[in-house]
Amino acid sequence: MSQIDLATPTVSAALAGALARHTAQGFARIARVNTTLVTDLEQHGIGVTLVGHEVATIASADAFARATGTLAVAVTTTGPGFTNALTALAETTRARVPLIVLAADAPTTGNRPWDVDQEMLAAALGVRTLTVTADNIDAIVDRAVDSALRTRRPVVLSVAIDIIGAPASLTDSRGIDLSDPAVIRSLSAATLPSASAPRPVAIPHPPTGVNPVERTSAVQALTVAMRPVIIAGRGAWLSGAATELGLMADALGAITATTALARGIFPAAHFDVGVVGGLGQDAAMQLISEADAVLVVGASLNSFTTAGGTLFGPHTTLVRIDVDDVPAPEADHEIVQHRLRGDATTVLRELRETLALSRPASSGWRERVPGLEPGGALRVRDAGFAEHPLGICADGLLDPRSVAARLAELLPADRYVATDGGSAIAWSGRYWPVASPARSIMVGSAFRAIGLGCASIAGVAAAAPDSTAVLSTGSDPGLQALDDVETAIRTARRCVIVVWNDGSSAADFAALAHALGAQGVSVTELAHLDALAEWSAAGGTGTILLDCRVSPTVPSYVPRTR
């Protein structure tokens, strides 16, 4: 029989041991009240990245989860520490990202002047809170993890600061009190739960319950389609539907496109026209509006995705595959929609097999569409060269389109791109391709928040330490997140920060980067971007920040009209 530690662990140690079976990565803003929690997580094999601001604990954990598809834990502090993190918690909830928030809370003796009702604050965002007690810790953690994975949402584990160091009463799921040495001695080591065997984290696929009437209507619409299009969103990626999407596109002969969060999901890029909606290229969006049937997989079709309701033509029929009961998208005309509710991979496979009986061959439409060839009209992004051949606008500042196009040539191919809110989404999302949806980290887009892009870099760095973390941010969110700029520089082995500095603030980001230990480059002409090529040629280690002085006269988003 192996040796067994008979010492009764603390609540903090028991929590760490239970969490270690579900995750290997945490993010924390260190404070006196949570130091013990962080130390115990590390002692139980969970890597903990220390960040500079409470909002980054959750934003980094969110980014890690998006990049890896696995669970992370964010460690926050009490009162104002918890309220500081609420914006990131709202984003994670809206984006349906599962993670665990280990939150130090007010003592059991009652609130102090700076304490708040953290459970009610979380509930206001739609987040569930489970309170940690000295007993049944293993079961509480299991419930939290199960809830997070099943609902695809964060769950808060609240632990009062005055019980963190208290002895834990270890009663396992069989009712056996593992804090009693006499009981432990009577058990063989094989019957004891193992804290050193992490469980594989897998987000469960939701059950499929497609309405037979809707299925028949969907099959009919796709069978007769002569100009089919498939649009994939993040839900398709979460389902692991990339292969099925490719097979369906081939079966239909469909043009493909994605939302910003699903870039790179289709196996074949030859018939893909890129991102739809506000980030889309006009000629490609016009092509989609001519489709007679559009199969939409795992995409919410919000106003930005549909370019304010102008994406689909008046004669387009939509077939929607989604785990949720999705409403009709915003549009300037009536939309015919057939909803197939369930897991994307499963429903796609069933739909394709049914279609094979009624549609033995593709329409051949995509082979006849001009402009899909390399350099064709459906591929080229307006780089501003026609208006500004040297990349300089009339006000003497850089055309951001020209900067984005040049950076697309210079950025390392192994990149993960973290994008902040605001205009940064437009330039990076429109011009910089990524190898897969896991490499496009847009923390903040679901809640329309700025400042979370930089906070997510630590998560990207932990998820893919040997790749290049690229941040696209604006001057306002960049200035708002200076604590997180320091964290990015400290935690990422290879990092490129691009600041789209439109003069809305007076900050000199190149000087700030230098003060924080990074290489800062003031970019006032396109030739200055060659510093990135030199950085890469020298090994591309550390952080380089490009302070791009761009003109505010070039709009990042122009509403489409019919």
N, C-alpha and C positions, 0 to 999 in steps of 0.2 A: 504494500500500500504506500502511495506517494505521500510526501510530507504535506500537511495542510496547515495554513496559517490560522491559528486559533484566536488571534487577536480580533476583537470586534472593530470593524472599520468605522470611520465617521460617515455621516450622511454624504459629505462631499466625495469621499473615496468610493462609496457605494454607487453614487450617481455616475462617476467617471467610469467605473467598471461596467456598469450597465450600458452606458453610451458607447463604450469601446466595442461592443458587439455589433453596433449598427453604423458607425462612422469612424473614419481615420483622420478627419480634419476639422479644426475649429478656428474661429476668429474671435479675438477678444480686445476690448479696451480695458486695460488693466487699471484697477482701483483697489483701495484697501479692502473693500467689502467682498471682492471676488477673487483676490489673489489666491486663496486656498483652492477655489474651484479650478482656476487655470492650472495651478501646479499639479493638482490631482489628475486632470485630463492628460497632461503631458506624461505623468508617471505611469499612466495606463496605456501609453502608446499612441495617443491622439496628438498629432502635430498641431500646434497652436500658433497662428500668426497674429502678432500684436499690431493693432492698427491705431491711428491717431485720433479717431473720432468715433463716437458711439454709432452713428449712422452707418459707418463702414463695417461694423461687425456683421450686420445683416446684409448689406449690399455685397460684401465680399463673399459671404456664405452663399448668397443667391447666385453670384457669378460662378462660383465653384460648382454648384449644383447644375447650372445650365451647361457648363463646359464638360462635365464628367458624367452627368446623369446619376450621380450618387448623392447621398445625404451628407450635409455638413451641419455643424452646430455653431451658433453665434452666442457669445457670452456678453451680457449687458450688465450694467450696474443699476442701482435703485433710483427712484425719483426722477430728477432731471436727466440722469443717464438713460433711463428708459424712454422718457419723452423725446429725447434727442434722436432716438432710433425709430420713431414712429413713421416717418416718411418712407424710409426703406422698408419697413414692415408692411405699409400700405401697398407699395409697389410689388413686393413679393406675393402678397395675397392676390392682387389683381392679375398678376402674371401666372398664377397657379404653379408656384415653385415650392415643392416640399422642403422644409428644413426645420430644425429644432432651435428654438431660442431659449437658452438657459439664463433665466433672469433672476438675479438677486433681488429680493423684495423686502418690504418693511418687516421689522421684527414681529414675532407673535404677540408681544406685549402691547402692540398698538403703534399707530402711525406717529412718526416724528414730523416736525414742521415742514420738512422738505419731501415727505413721502406722498405718493398719490395712489389712487386705486388703479393699479396696473392691469388688473383683470378686466375692469370695465373699459379702460382705454383700448385694450386689445379687442374686446368684444365689439366695440364701436367700429372696428375695422373688419369685423367678421372672422377674427382669429380666436381659436379655442385656447383656454388656459387650463393646465392640470397642475394642481398644487402638490409639491413634494412633501411628504411626511417622513418620519424616521423609520416607518415600516413599509413593507411592500414596494420598495423603491424599484426593484426589478420589474414588477408588474406595471408600475406607473410609467416607466420609460418605454416599455413595450407598447402600452396603449398610445402614448404620444407618437411614437414612430409609426405605428399602424395607421393612426388617424392622418398623419402628415402624408404618407404615401398613398393612402386610399382616396383622400380628398384633393390631393395635389395642392396643399396649402401649408403654410407654416403653423407650428403649434408651439405655444409657450409653456415651458416647464418653470414654474415659479417656486423659488426656494427662499424661505425667510432667513435673513442673515444670522439670526441667533440660533439656528439649528444646523448651519453649514458644518460646524465642527463637532456637533453632538454625536453620540454613538448611534449607529444605525441598527435597527432591528431587522435582521435579514430573514424574513419569512418568504419562502419561494412559492411558486404556483401550486405546489402540492400541500401547502400548509405546514411544511417542515421549517422549524425555527433554526436557521443556520447561525444564529448568534450564540446558541447554547453549545459550549464545548462538549458536553456529554453527548448531545445529539450528533454532533459532527464526528466524534470518535466512533459512534456506532454505525456510521455510513462508510461505504467504500468510496474511494476517490472517483470511481467511474459513475457514481450516482449524483455527484455534485455538479452544479452548472459550471461551465467553463467561461472564464472571462477573457481567455486568450484566443478564442476562436470566433472572429468576426463573422456575422452572417452576411451573405451577399445581399446588397441592396437592390431590389428590383421594384420599380413602380408597377403595380398590378394593372393589367389591361381590363378595362371596364367590360361588362357583359354587352353583347350585341342583341338588340331587340328591334330589328327593322320591321316596320309596318309592311305587310305583303302588298297592300294597295300602292304605297309609295314606291316599293321596289319595282312593281310592274310598270308604273309610270316612268320611273327613272330609266329602266332598261329600254323602254320604247323611245324616250327622248334621245338616248345615246345611240340607239340602233339606227335611227334615221338621220343623225347629225352628219352634215357634210363639211362643216367648219368647226370641229371640236377643239376645245382648249381645256387644259387641266391647270388649276391653280392650287399650289400646296402651301400650307401654313405650318406654324410650329407644332400644332397638334399632330400632324402627319409625322414629323420628326420624332416626337415623343413616343409615338406608336411603333417606330421602327419600320415605317412603310416605304422607305426609299426604293427597295427592289420592286415592290408591287406597283408603285407609281410608274416606274420605268416600263414595266410590262403592260400596264394599262395604256400608257401613252403610245406604245408601239401598236397595241391592238386597235386603238381608235385612229391612229395616225394624227395625234393631237399635237398642237403647239403647246409648250409648257411655260409656266411662269410661277413666281413665288411671292409671298409676302417678304418683308425685310427680315423677319426672324427665321425664314426657311431657305435663305440663299444657299445654293450648292447642294440641295437635296436630290435633284434628279441625276440619275447615273450618266445620262448622255446630255451634253450641253449644246449639241448642234442645233436642236430645235427649241431651245429655251430663249425667251426674250427678256429675262431678267425680272426685276422687282416691279410689281404692279402698284398703281395708285400714285400717291404724291411723289414717290421716288422713281416712277417709271419714265421711260423715254417716250415722247409723244407718238412717234410712228408705231411703236409696239403697242401702246395703249389703244390707238386707233384700230389696229389689227384685232385686238381682243374684243373691241366693241362690235366687230363684224361677225363674231362667232354666233352660231345658231344654238350651240349647247356648251355650257361650261361646267365641268366637274370640279367642285371646290372641296378640298380635303383638309380638314383641321385648321381652317382659317375663319376668324370671326367676321371678316368683311366690315370693319368699322369705316367711318367716314374718310379716314386717311387712306386706307387700303383701296377704297372705291373711288378715290379722287373726288370726294364730295358728291358721290352718286352718279358720276358720268362714265364709269368704267364699262358698264354693260349696255348693249344696244337694246332698242325696244322689242326686238324679236328674239332675244336671247332667253333660253330656258336654263335655269340653274339646277344642278343636282348637288346637294350638300351632304357630305359625310362628316359627322362630328359626334363627340360623346355627349354634347349638350343639345338641348332642344333649341336650336338657333333660330332667331327671328329672320325675316326677310331683310336684306341689306338696304341701307339708304340708297335711294335712286330717284331720278327725276321723272320716272314713269313706273307703271305697274310691272312687277317682276313675277314670273312664274317660277316657283321653287318647289322641288321635291326633296324632302328631308329623310336621310337614312341615318338613324341614330345608332352609334356603336363605335367600337374600336376600328380605327382607320384601316389597319392591315387586314383584319378579318373581313370587313365589309368590302374592301377593294377586291380581295381574292374572290369572294362569293359573287360579286357583281361581274367581275371579269369572266368567271366561268359560265355564268348565265348568258352574258353577251356573246360568248363564243358560239352559242347555239343559234343565235339570230343574226349575228354579224360576223361572218367568217373572215373578212378582210378589212383593212383600214380604208379610210376615205381617200387617202393619198393627198389630202389638202396641203399638208406641211411641206411635201416635196415640191409643190407648185408655187409656194409663197416666195416672192423675191425679197432679197434683203437679209436673209439668214446666213449668207456666206460671211466669212471673216472680213471685217471692214464694211459690211453691207449696211443699208439704211436702218435695219432693225438692231444693229449692234453698236453703232457709233453713238457715243454720248457727246452732247454739245460741250466742247471744251473751251468755248469762248474765243477760239482763234479767229473766227470770221470778224467779230467785232474788235477784238484786241489781239492782234497777231503776236505781240510781245508779252501778252499776259498782264498788261498794265491798263487799268481803267482810266477814264478821263480825269479822275480826282488824284491820279498818281499812285493809287494803291493797287494791289494785286487782284486779278480776277480769280475768285475762289475756284471756279471751274477749271481753269488752267492749272492751278496749284494741285487740285485733286487728281486731275489726269496725269500730271507728272509724278505725283506720289504713288499712283497706282503702278507705275513702272519701277519705282525705286524701293518700295516697301518689301521687306523679306517675305519670301513665299510661305514660310512656316508660321505666318502671323495668326494671332487671335486678335480680333478687333473689338475693343470695348468702346461703345459710343455713348456720349452724353446727350441730354435733351437739347432742343433748339436746332439751330442751323447745322450743328455738327452731324446730325442724323442725315441731312440731305447730302452733304459732300462725301462722307465716307460710305453711306449706303448706296448712293447712286454710282460711285466711281470705283470703289474698291471691292473686287470679288473676294470671296472666302471659299475655302475648300469644302466646308460643310457647315450646316446650321449651328453645330456646337462651337464653331469658331467665331460666331457673330453674337456678341454679348451686349444686349441693349437694356441694361438695368435702368429703369426710369421711364421707359416708353409706355408701359401699361398704365402708369399713374400720371403721366405727363409731368414728371419731376425732373429738374435739372440738378446737377451736382453729384449724381450717383455714379456717373461713368468713371470718374477717377477713383471713387470709393470701391469700385469693383475690380480694379487692377490687381490688388492683393489676392483676390480669389482666382483670377486668371493665372497669376504667377504660381500659386500653389497647385492649380490643376494641371498646368503644363509648364513646368519649370525650365525645360530645355527649348521651348519655343519663344517666339518674340511676341511680347504683349504690346499691342498698339492701342493708344487712347486717342480718340477724336473728341475734342471738347472746344467749347467757345470761351470767349473772354470772361463772360459773367459766371458761368458754372465753374470755370477754372479758378477764378479768384475766390469763389465761394468755398472751394474744396482744397485750400492750400494744405491743410492738415493731411489730406489724402494724397496730395502730390508728394509730400515727404514719405508717406508710407509706400507709394509706388516706387520711388527711387530706392528705398531701403530694401524692399522685398523682391523686386523683379530682377532677375539676372540679365535679361535682355528686354529693353523697353524703349518704345518710341512714343513720345507725346506730341501730338499735333494740336496746337492752339489756333483756332480760327479767330484771330484778334481783329475785330471790326471797329475798334476804337471806342466801344461802349464803356470801357474802363480805361484808366490811365496807366494800368499796370505794365511793367516791362517784364514779361514772363521769361525771356532769355536770361535776364539778370537774376530773377528769382530762382530759376533752375540752377544757375551757377552757385548761388548762395547755399542751396540745399545739397550740393555735391554732384550735380549732373552737368552734362554739356548743354549749354544753351546757345541757340543760333537764332539771330534776328533775321527773318526772311522778308526782304523788301523787293526782291526780284527773283525770277525763277531760277537763275543760276545759283542762288544761295542754297537751293535744295540739294545741290551736289554734296553738301556736307553729310547728308544721309548716306549717300553712296560711299563716301570716304569712311564713315563710321562702320558700315557693313564690311568694307574691305579690310578694316583693321581688326575684325573679329566680332564686331557688333555686341560688345558686352557693356554693361552698365546702362545708363539712361541718357538719351538725347532728346531734348525738347526743341521743337521747331515753332518759333513764335512768328506765325504767318500773318503779316499785316495786310488783310484783305479789305476790299471795298464793300461798304454796306449798300452800295447802289445795285448790286446783283442779288435779286431775291432768291432765297433758298427754295421757295415753293411757289409755283405759279398755278392757280386753279385752272383746271381744264374746262373748256366749254365745248358744246357740240357744234 
